[in-house]
């Protein structure tokens, strides 16, 4: 059974997308996550989707979702595309995907672990900060091998 909020979120996203030169491919609502995740996948008719496109759609959709108070629970909004490289490497990526679920992989164990999954808070010169179910985790960049969208 699909979540009852998918259709209204999809309708809203599809109304916003043309003005941004985008198309809505799919909408997902994952309530098993804490907070829940609302993911909107987008595409462009004639070219690849970039991080800027995701950011523009995210800002426009977030503003309308807040204005309409459509979602009655806490959630993280993710706007993505199957075309986007899943690796975060630049400051721009880390800024655009703040709040998204990411996986951080270490080449050297840190705190007994080599992998962390959580919502991206920030990347500084020294650390990558994640939110894991309300707990802030700081992973030194010196041990990080790669960071991926999850």
N, CA, C and O of each residue as an XYZ file, in Angstrom:
600
protein
N       0.838     -1.173      0.000
C       0.000      0.000      0.000
C       0.893      1.251      0.000
O       1.859      1.332      0.759
N       0.569      2.193     -0.833
C       1.364      3.414     -0.899
C       0.918      4.389      0.184
O      -0.223      4.356      0.643
N       1.836      5.248      0.577
C       1.549      6.228      1.614
C       0.571      7.268      1.077
O       0.722      7.708     -0.063
N      -0.431      7.674      1.864
C      -1.441      8.625      1.380
C      -0.893     10.019      1.053
O      -1.566     10.784      0.362
N       0.286     10.365      1.519
C       0.847     11.679      1.207
C       1.592     11.723     -0.128
O       1.925     12.804     -0.614
N       1.853     10.566     -0.718
C       2.604     10.554     -1.975
C       1.882     11.349     -3.054
O       2.495     12.191     -3.711
N       0.607     11.100     -3.246
C      -0.130     11.779     -4.321
C      -0.172     13.304     -4.149
O       0.118     14.015     -5.112
N      -0.520     13.841     -2.966
C      -0.523     15.301     -2.851
C       0.864     15.936     -2.979
O       0.999     17.031     -3.525
N       1.892     15.249     -2.476
C       3.259     15.769     -2.619
C       3.663     15.728     -4.086
O       4.267     16.673     -4.595
N       3.335     14.647     -4.758
C       3.653     14.515     -6.180
C       2.943     15.587     -6.994
O       3.549     16.187     -7.882
N       1.676     15.836     -6.709
C       0.925     16.881     -7.422
C       1.576     18.251     -7.222
O       1.732     19.016     -8.174
N       1.951     18.550     -5.991
C       2.604     19.828     -5.686
C       3.938     19.937     -6.418
O       4.219     20.957     -7.048
N       4.756     18.900     -6.341
C       6.067     18.914     -7.006
C       5.904     19.063     -8.516
O       6.684     19.771     -9.154
N       4.904     18.406     -9.090
C       4.675     18.500    -10.543
C       4.196     19.879    -10.959
O       4.440     20.298    -12.091
N       3.522     20.587    -10.076
C       3.123     21.984    -10.375
C       4.338     22.910    -10.359
O       4.404     23.857    -11.143
N       5.299     22.645     -9.471
C       6.485     23.497     -9.343
C       7.547     23.210    -10.405
O       8.252     24.124    -10.834
N       7.665     21.973    -10.824
C       8.768     21.525    -11.681
C       8.896     22.265    -13.016
O      10.012     22.648    -13.367
N       7.825     22.488    -13.777
C       8.003     23.126    -15.089
C       8.675     24.507    -15.033
O       9.481     24.835    -15.903
N       8.353     25.301    -14.036
C       8.966     26.626    -13.911
C      10.469     26.524    -13.655
O      11.209     27.478    -13.898
N      10.918     25.367    -13.162
C      12.335     25.139    -12.882
C      13.013     24.356    -14.004
O      14.198     24.033    -13.914
N      12.255     24.050    -15.064
C      12.807     23.277    -16.177
C      13.005     21.814    -15.833
O      13.879     21.153    -16.393
N      12.193     21.304    -14.910
C      12.372     19.936    -14.409
C      11.105     19.113    -14.583
O      10.027     19.642    -14.851
N      11.264     17.816    -14.425
C      10.146     16.876    -14.394
C      10.257     16.046    -13.129
O      11.362     15.752    -12.673
N       9.128     15.666    -12.561
C       9.120     14.794    -11.383
C       9.019     13.356    -11.869
O       8.099     12.997    -12.605
N       9.973     12.542    -11.449
C      10.026     11.139    -11.847
C       9.271     10.274    -10.841
O       8.492      9.402    -11.228
N       9.503     10.516     -9.542
C       8.877      9.693     -8.505
C       8.908     10.429     -7.171
O       9.728     11.320     -6.950
N       7.999     10.036     -6.294
C       7.955     10.559     -4.927
C       7.851      9.373     -3.988
O       7.080      8.442     -4.221
N       8.645      9.421     -2.916
C       8.649      8.356     -1.910
C       8.471      8.982     -0.539
O       8.984     10.070     -0.274
N       7.745      8.298      0.333
C       7.618      8.708      1.731
C       8.034      7.512      2.571
O       7.387      6.465      2.554
N       9.132      7.688      3.309
C       9.668      6.611      4.147
C       9.435      6.987      5.611
O      10.207      7.748      6.195
N       8.374      6.452      6.191
C       8.043      6.788      7.577
C       8.760      5.886      8.576
O       8.670      6.117      9.782
N       9.466      4.866      8.102
C      10.212      3.994      9.006
C      11.503      4.649      9.490
O      12.131      4.155     10.426
N      11.902      5.746      8.869
C      13.100      6.493      9.280
C      12.709      7.511     10.345
O      11.551      7.920     10.426
N      13.668      7.913     11.152
C      13.410      8.917     12.184
C      14.417     10.040     12.061
O      15.584      9.817     12.383
N      14.051     11.226     11.620
C      12.714     11.555     11.142
C      12.418     10.884      9.797
O      13.307     10.335      9.145
N      11.151     10.945      9.407
C      10.727     10.364      8.136
C      11.484     11.039      6.991
O      12.023     12.135      7.151
N      11.519     10.380      5.845
C      12.177     10.931      4.662
C      11.152     11.056      3.547
O      10.448     10.102      3.216
N      11.084     12.247      2.977
C      10.281     12.493      1.781
C      11.287     12.704      0.654
O      12.041     13.676      0.662
N      11.296     11.784     -0.321
C      12.263     11.878     -1.417
C      11.538     12.119     -2.723
O      10.566     11.438     -3.051
N      12.032     13.108     -3.468
C      11.483     13.439     -4.775
C      12.604     13.265     -5.792
O      13.646     13.912     -5.695
N      12.384     12.387     -6.768
C      13.351     12.175     -7.844
C      12.942     13.026     -9.039
O      11.779     13.034     -9.443
N      13.918     13.746     -9.600
C      13.644     14.660    -10.704
C      14.497     14.313    -11.922
O      15.484     13.585    -11.828
N      14.084     14.859    -13.068
C      14.835     14.700    -14.316
C      14.674     15.980    -15.125
O      13.810     16.813    -14.850
N      15.529     16.109    -16.126
C      15.423     17.204    -17.094
C      15.147     16.582    -18.455
O      15.692     15.529    -18.786
N      14.305     17.233    -19.236
C      13.954     16.633    -20.535
C      15.130     16.495    -21.503
O      15.185     15.530    -22.266
N      16.071     17.445    -21.485
C      17.095     17.446    -22.533
C      18.533     17.342    -22.046
O      19.448     17.252    -22.864
N      18.754     17.353    -20.736
C      20.125     17.284    -20.226
C      20.145     16.624    -18.855
O      19.097     16.323    -18.283
N      21.344     16.404    -18.337
C      21.494     15.779    -17.028
C      21.102     16.743    -15.914
O      21.255     17.958    -16.039
N      20.601     16.184    -14.840
C      20.264     16.955    -13.648
C      21.538     17.205    -12.855
O      22.363     16.306    -12.693
N      21.694     18.416    -12.369
C      22.853     18.753    -11.551
C      22.449     19.045    -10.118
O      21.265     19.089     -9.783
N      23.437     19.240     -9.293
C      23.200     19.550     -7.886
C      22.384     20.840     -7.755
O      21.514     20.940     -6.890
N      22.666     21.826     -8.614
C      21.918     23.088     -8.576
C      20.433     22.862     -8.818
O      19.594     23.502     -8.185
N      20.103     21.946     -9.740
C      18.699     21.639    -10.025
C      18.018     21.043     -8.794
O      16.891     21.411     -8.461
N      18.706     20.125     -8.125
C      18.166     19.516     -6.910
C      17.950     20.573     -5.834
O      16.931     20.573     -5.143
N      18.915     21.466     -5.703
C      18.808     22.502     -4.687
C      17.634     23.442     -4.975
O      16.889     23.797     -4.061
N      17.465     23.846     -6.241
C      16.349     24.745     -6.592
C      15.006     24.086     -6.321
O      14.102     24.711     -5.767
N      14.874     22.818     -6.713
C      13.623     22.103     -6.472
C      13.393     21.918     -4.981
O      12.270     22.075     -4.502
N      14.441     21.588     -4.245
C      14.326     21.397     -2.805
C      13.841     22.666     -2.120
O      12.940     22.614     -1.282
N      14.428     23.801     -2.467
C      14.028     25.073     -1.848
C      12.590     25.438     -2.199
O      11.830     25.869     -1.331
N      12.213     25.270     -3.456
C      10.850     25.607     -3.881
C       9.825     24.689     -3.224
O       8.791     25.147     -2.737
N      10.118     23.393     -3.214
C       9.186     22.427     -2.631
C       9.090     22.589     -1.126
O       7.998     22.522     -0.560
N      10.222     22.801     -0.474
C      10.229     22.993      0.975
C       9.369     24.189      1.380
O       8.606     24.117      2.343
N       9.499     25.283      0.641
C       8.715     26.487      0.949
C       7.215     26.212      0.829
O       6.434     26.643      1.678
N       6.817     25.502     -0.215
C       5.399     25.203     -0.402
C       4.880     24.182      0.608
O       3.764     24.318      1.109
N       5.676     23.172      0.907
C       5.263     22.188      1.913
C       5.080     22.864      3.274
O       4.130     22.564      3.997
N       5.992     23.778      3.619
C       5.872     24.518      4.879
C       4.637     25.417      4.868
O       3.894     25.479      5.847
N       4.429     26.110      3.752
C       3.288     27.029      3.649
C       1.957     26.278      3.777
O       1.039     26.735      4.458
N       1.867     25.132      3.118
C       0.624     24.354      3.122
C       0.470     23.466      4.350
O      -0.616     22.951      4.615
N       1.563     23.283      5.108
C       1.556     22.406      6.277
C       0.959     21.044      5.921
O       0.103     20.510      6.627
N       1.442     20.506      4.804
C       0.909     19.278      4.227
C       1.330     18.019      4.983
O       0.587     17.038      5.023
N       2.519     18.046      5.581
C       3.061     16.854      6.227
C       3.007     17.041      7.745
O       3.679     17.922      8.280
N       2.217     16.223      8.442
C       1.972     16.438      9.874
C       3.013     15.822     10.811
O       2.746     15.659     12.002
N       4.171     15.486     10.302
C       5.209     14.883     11.143
C       6.561     15.431     10.695
O       6.671     16.024      9.621
N       7.599     15.229     11.528
C       8.938     15.674     11.161
C       9.454     14.827     10.019
O       9.194     13.627      9.939
N      10.199     15.485      9.128
C      10.736     14.766      7.984
C      11.962     15.494      7.439
O      12.173     16.681      7.689
N      12.751     14.748      6.695
C      13.840     15.320      5.902
C      13.416     15.240      4.451
O      12.970     14.191      3.985
N      13.554     16.349      3.733
C      13.238     16.385      2.315
C      14.511     16.109      1.529
O      15.538     16.752      1.748
N      14.437     15.151      0.611
C      15.556     14.833     -0.273
C      15.084     14.980     -1.711
O      14.061     14.415     -2.095
N      15.822     15.732     -2.495
C      15.548     15.839     -3.930
C      16.769     15.294     -4.635
O      17.891     15.735     -4.386
N      16.548     14.330     -5.519
C      17.663     13.649     -6.148
C      17.300     13.266     -7.571
O      16.193     13.522     -8.045
N      18.247     12.656     -8.227
C      18.043     12.147     -9.577
C      18.865     10.890     -9.747
O      19.981     10.809     -9.232
N      18.346      9.916    -10.450
C      19.139      8.720    -10.719
C      20.406      9.042    -11.506
O      21.343      8.245    -11.533
N      20.434     10.217    -12.149
C      21.583     10.593    -12.976
C      22.742     11.141    -12.155
O      23.876     11.141    -12.635
N      22.497     11.608    -10.932
C      23.521     12.303    -10.166
C      24.542     11.318     -9.616
O      24.201     10.239     -9.132
N      25.785     11.717     -9.704
C      26.868     10.939     -9.112
C      26.570     10.800     -7.620
O      26.244     11.782     -6.953
N      26.680      9.616     -7.117
C      26.321      9.345     -5.734
C      27.409      9.739     -4.733
O      27.191      9.657     -3.525
N      28.581     10.168     -5.222
C      29.673     10.546     -4.331
C      29.656     12.042     -4.062
O      29.473     12.839     -4.982
N      29.846     12.429     -2.799
C      29.973     13.836     -2.429
C      31.456     14.136     -2.304
O      32.170     13.482     -1.545
N      31.915     15.133     -3.058
C      33.344     15.418     -3.062
C      33.658     16.896     -2.866
O      34.717     17.227     -2.333
N      32.775     17.784     -3.280
C      33.083     19.210     -3.249
C      32.317     19.925     -2.133
O      31.334     19.401     -1.610
N      32.778     21.126     -1.776
C      32.045     21.935     -0.797
C      30.619     22.173     -1.261
O      29.686     22.188     -0.458
N      30.459     22.358     -2.555
C      29.129     22.586     -3.124
C      28.219     21.382     -2.887
O      27.057     21.549     -2.518
N      28.743     20.163     -3.099
C      27.955     18.955     -2.835
C      27.513     18.911     -1.371
O      26.346     18.665     -1.067
N      28.474     19.155     -0.468
C      28.163     19.057      0.958
C      27.167     20.127      1.384
O      26.367     19.896      2.290
N      27.201     21.270      0.758
C      26.238     22.326      1.058
C      24.859     21.967      0.505
O      23.853     22.102      1.202
N      24.816     21.514     -0.732
C      23.541     21.203     -1.383
C      22.834     20.010     -0.756
O      21.604     19.956     -0.745
N      23.595     19.052     -0.232
C      22.994     17.838      0.301
C      22.916     17.827      1.827
O      22.750     16.769      2.433
N      23.033     18.997      2.446
C      22.856     19.107      3.898
C      21.451     18.611      4.244
O      20.470     19.018      3.622
N      21.366     17.729      5.244
C      20.081     17.160      5.646
C      19.765     15.835      4.963
O      18.858     15.118      5.386
N      20.508     15.507      3.911
C      20.298     14.242      3.207
C      20.978     13.112      3.977
O      21.907     13.346      4.751
N      20.508     11.896      3.757
C      21.144     10.735      4.359
C      22.373     10.378      3.534
O      22.304     10.221      2.315
N      23.503     10.254      4.234
C      24.761      9.902      3.576
C      25.420      8.746      4.310
O      25.086      8.434      5.452
N      26.358      8.128      3.626
C      27.201      7.105      4.247
C      28.643      7.592      4.141
O      29.095      8.009      3.074
N      29.351      7.531      5.256
C      30.753      7.931      5.303
C      31.565      6.660      5.536
O      31.294      5.897      6.463
N      32.564      6.443      4.679
C      33.415      5.266      4.765
C      34.832      5.707      5.107
O      35.351      6.654      4.517
N      35.455      5.021      6.059
C      36.811      5.364      6.504
C      37.813      4.353      5.973
O      37.520      3.161      5.889
N      38.990      4.832      5.617
C      40.067      3.935      5.210
C      40.798      3.396      6.438
O      41.497      2.386      6.361
N      40.628      4.083      7.574
C      41.226      3.686      8.843
C      40.117      3.679      9.892
O      39.355      4.644      9.962
N      39.996      2.647     10.701
C      38.935      2.647     11.718
C      39.049      3.862     12.639
O      40.144      4.290     13.000
N      37.894      4.400     13.005
C      37.823      5.519     13.943
C      36.725      5.168     14.953
O      35.580      4.916     14.577
N      37.084      5.155     16.214
C      36.115      4.763     17.237
C      35.614      3.349     17.040
O      34.489      3.019     17.416
N      36.465      2.505     16.441
C      36.084      1.114     16.233
C      35.189      0.879     15.029
O      34.721     -0.241     14.824
N      34.937      1.911     14.227
C      34.046      1.763     13.075
C      34.734      2.207     11.793
O      35.712      2.954     11.808
N      34.185      1.720     10.680
C      34.662      2.154      9.359
C      33.536      2.724      8.517
O      33.773      3.197      7.406
N      32.300      2.686      9.034
C      31.160      3.177      8.253
C      30.135      3.816      9.177
O      29.834      3.289     10.248
N      29.599      4.961      8.749
C      28.551      5.667      9.480
C      27.483      6.092      8.486
O      27.795      6.478      7.359
N      26.235      6.023      8.898
C      25.119      6.486      8.078
C      24.303      7.439      8.925
O      23.989      7.145     10.079
N      23.960      8.581      8.353
C      23.143      9.557      9.059
C      22.865     10.750      8.168
O      23.291     10.789      7.014
N      22.139     11.737      8.716
C      21.830     12.950      7.969
C      23.010     13.904      8.071
O      23.526     14.169      9.156
N      23.422     14.412      6.919
C      24.552     15.334      6.857
C      24.202     16.650      7.543
O      23.219     17.304      7.193
N      25.014     17.025      8.518
C      24.878     18.322      9.176
C      25.802     19.328      8.503
O      25.368     20.397      8.073
N      27.093     18.971      8.415
C      28.058     19.869      7.786
C      29.371     19.154      7.551
O      29.646     18.097      8.119
N      30.175     19.768      6.691
C      31.561     19.354      6.524
C      32.411     20.591      6.762
O      32.225     21.620      6.111
N      33.341     20.483      7.697
C      34.278     21.572      7.977
C      35.651     21.139      7.471
O      35.786     20.070      6.875
N      36.645     21.946      7.700
C      38.005     21.593      7.295
C      38.501     20.373      8.065
O      39.368     19.645      7.583
N      37.951     20.145      9.268
C      38.432     19.059     10.117
C      37.542     17.827     10.161
O      38.050     16.707     10.231
N      36.211     18.009     10.123
C      35.301     16.881     10.351
C      34.092     16.908      9.421
O      33.775     17.919      8.794
N      33.427     15.745      9.361
C      32.105     15.629      8.756
C      31.163     15.304      9.907
O      31.370     14.330     10.631
N      30.120     16.129     10.074
C      29.162     15.915     11.161
C      27.875     15.314     10.603
O      27.313     15.782      9.613
N      27.430     14.247     11.291
C      26.189     13.551     10.947
C      25.244     13.561     12.125
O      25.669     13.620     13.278
N      23.968     13.503     11.828
C      22.948     13.296     12.845
C      22.507     11.846     12.727
O      21.972     11.431     11.699
N      22.733     11.080     13.784
C      22.284      9.690     13.840
C      21.242      9.584     14.939
O      21.574      9.448     16.117
N      19.964      9.649     14.535
C      18.854      9.531     15.483
C      18.989     10.511     16.648
O      18.793     10.145     17.807
N      19.326     11.761     16.323
C      19.420     12.802     17.335
C      20.787     12.960     17.968
O      21.007     13.911     18.719
N      21.702     12.064     17.688
C      23.057     12.153     18.234
C      23.992     12.675     17.142
O      23.999     12.158     16.025
N      24.771     13.692     17.469
C      25.712     14.260     16.502
C      27.022     13.481     16.557
O      27.625     13.316     17.617
N      27.445     13.007     15.385
C      28.684     12.253     15.237
C      29.651     13.112     14.423
O      29.270     13.648     13.382
N      30.889     13.250     14.880
C      31.918     13.995     14.144
C      33.001     13.015     13.716
O      33.653     12.394     14.555
N      33.188     12.879     12.408
C      34.180     11.963     11.864
C      35.321     12.798     11.286
O      35.088     13.637     10.416
N      36.546     12.581     11.755
C      37.679     13.360     11.216
C      37.853     13.114      9.714
O      37.834     11.971      9.258
N      38.020     14.185      8.965
C      38.212     14.046      7.518
C      39.482     13.273      7.191
O      39.590     12.687      6.114
N      40.434     13.267      8.102
C      41.696     12.568      7.852
C      41.515     11.059      7.720
O      42.387     10.396      7.158
N      40.407     10.490      8.221
C      40.182      9.045      8.109
C      39.168      8.704      7.013
O      38.944      7.529      6.722
N      38.552      9.727      6.402
C      37.477      9.487      5.429
C      38.029      9.073      4.076
O      38.883      9.744      3.496
N      37.519      7.954      3.592
C      37.876      7.455      2.263
C      36.921      8.015      1.216
O      37.351      8.523      0.181
N      35.595      7.917      1.500
C      34.598      8.432      0.554
C      33.292      8.704      1.284
O      33.035      8.173      2.364
N      32.471      9.550      0.661
C      31.156      9.888      1.191
C      30.163      9.708      0.047
O      30.378     10.204     -1.059
N      29.083      9.000      0.321
C      28.084      8.711     -0.710
C      26.707      9.107     -0.228
O      26.414      9.071      0.967
N      25.855      9.491     -1.187
C      24.435      9.636     -0.863
C      23.921      8.243     -0.557
O      24.323      7.270     -1.196
N      23.046      8.148      0.405
C      22.556      6.832      0.816
C      21.116      6.684      0.387
O      20.502      5.646      0.633
